[in-house]
Amino acid sequence: MKLTKLVSSAAVLIIAGGLMWFSLSQTDEAPDTPDSAAPWRCRSCDNAFELTAAATEREQNRSQHPFSIYCPRCDKLQAYRVIGCPNCGTLFFRESIDGSSGNCPVCTPQAPRDRDDLNELDLESSTQTVSII
């Protein structure tokens, strides 16, 4: 009777240990489905492309960089995930990418950056009169 209890207890422990090992050894793999795809664009050659979550994970592992990956066209480490404008669909870089405003260049053109560009603006049309009472 004691031997039967000992064997059954050992069997339960072995099964529980096996189930625990199996559940911990399973990794949550990123989906490789079309609905997991995100838009990317290369700053070097302007190539626009999409990658699934699994492909993104593989490319980020290859590039050893958390934000940029190698462009599939020019093979430079200049491809970044981009945002699609909800109004016109233009793909643009996030503000965290150097040189980007984070705004759609079509719907929200950037302000001029140097003094010569400022001189070309029609400042009278943008001036407003405000009365304080």
C-alpha positions in Angstrom: 0.0 0.0 0.0 2.8 2.4 0.9 4.7 1.5 -2.3 1.6 2.3 -4.4 1.2 5.7 -2.7 4.9 6.4 -3.3 4.8 5.5 -6.9 1.6 7.4 -7.6 3.0 10.5 -5.8 6.2 10.3 -7.8 4.2 9.9 -11.1 2.1 13.0 -10.2 5.3 15.0 -9.5 6.9 13.9 -12.7 3.9 14.8 -14.8 3.5 18.1 -13.0 7.2 18.9 -13.6 6.9 17.9 -17.2 3.9 20.1 -17.8 5.6 23.0 -16.1 8.8 22.6 -18.2 6.7 22.4 -21.4 4.7 25.5 -20.6 7.8 27.5 -19.7 9.7 26.4 -22.8 7.0 27.7 -25.1 7.9 31.1 -26.5 5.3 33.7 -27.6 6.3 34.1 -31.2 5.4 37.2 -33.1 2.6 36.7 -35.6 3.6 36.2 -39.2 0.3 37.2 -40.7 -0.7 40.0 -43.1 -2.8 41.7 -40.4 0.4 42.1 -38.3 2.2 43.9 -41.1 3.4 47.5 -40.5 4.8 50.1 -42.9 8.5 50.9 -43.1 10.5 53.3 -45.2 14.2 53.8 -45.9 15.6 57.2 -45.4 18.5 56.5 -47.8 16.7 55.3 -50.9 13.0 56.1 -50.0 11.9 52.5 -50.5 8.5 51.9 -48.8 7.7 48.3 -47.7 5.7 46.3 -45.1 6.9 43.7 -42.6 4.9 41.3 -40.5 5.6 41.3 -36.7 7.7 38.2 -37.1 9.7 39.6 -40.0 10.2 42.8 -38.0 11.5 40.8 -35.0 13.9 38.9 -37.3 15.2 42.1 -39.0 15.7 43.9 -35.7 17.7 40.9 -34.3 19.8 41.0 -37.5 20.4 44.8 -37.3 21.0 44.8 -33.5 19.1 48.1 -33.4 15.7 48.6 -31.7 14.4 51.2 -34.2 16.1 50.8 -37.6 16.6 47.8 -39.8 18.5 47.2 -43.0 16.6 48.3 -46.1 15.8 45.3 -48.4 16.6 47.5 -51.5 19.8 49.3 -50.6 20.9 47.3 -47.5 21.6 50.4 -45.4 20.6 50.6 -41.8 18.2 53.4 -42.6 14.8 51.8 -42.6 12.3 52.9 -39.9 8.7 52.2 -39.1 6.5 55.0 -40.5 3.1 56.5 -39.9 0.4 56.6 -42.5 -1.5 59.9 -42.6 -5.1 59.3 -41.8 -6.1 62.1 -44.2 -4.1 61.4 -47.4 -2.2 58.1 -46.7 1.3 59.6 -47.1 3.9 57.6 -45.2 6.1 59.8 -42.9 8.7 59.3 -40.2 7.9 59.7 -36.5 9.2 62.7 -34.6 11.7 60.5 -32.8 13.6 60.1 -36.1 16.2 62.8 -36.7 15.1 65.4 -39.1 11.4 64.5 -39.0 8.7 66.7 -37.6 6.4 63.8 -37.0 3.7 65.5 -39.1 2.4 64.6 -42.5 4.5 66.6 -45.0 1.5 66.9 -47.4 -1.2 67.9 -44.9 1.1 69.9 -42.5 4.0 71.4 -44.5 7.0 72.2 -42.4 7.8 75.8 -41.4 10.7 77.4 -43.2 14.0 76.7 -41.4 16.3 79.5 -42.5 16.1 83.3 -42.7 16.0 83.4 -46.5 12.8 81.3 -46.5 11.3 83.7 -43.9 11.9 86.7 -46.2 9.9 85.0 -49.0 6.8 84.6 -46.8 3.9 87.0 -47.2 3.9 88.2 -43.6 1.0 90.6 -44.1 -1.5 87.8 -44.9 -0.6 86.0 -41.6 -0.9 89.1 -39.4 -4.0 89.4 -37.2 -5.2 92.4 -35.3 -6.3 91.7 -31.7 -8.2 94.3 -29.6 -7.9 94.1 -25.8 -10.7 95.6 -23.9 
